[in-house]
Amino acid sequence: MSASTGPVVIAGVITLFTDVIVLSKPLASDTRVIVGTSIAALGLFAIEQAAPTLAVTLSYLILVSVLFVRHDPNTLSPAEAFAAWYGK
């Protein structure tokens, strides 16, 4: 595995875990996350062949943005959801 695909796959797993386990959404509604994570990992792998530093920087930027930014205004970000889930 290249250096840029690890953080992207972790971001996809965090998104799936948050939606399915913490927010109790059905897994069938999150198939877009699996496809999007795969496409992003392949794209960053291709970019890494030409510009390794750029690809790794982008992959960590993706990871941080997935943790702290809401992808839907009506749902919590993973950091907010974990804080609420842990506080129960």
Summary of the structure (lengths in Angstrom):
residues: 88
radius of gyration: 13.8
end to end distance: 37.1
largest distance: 46.6
contacts: 251
relative contact order: 0.19
helix: 77%
strand: 0%
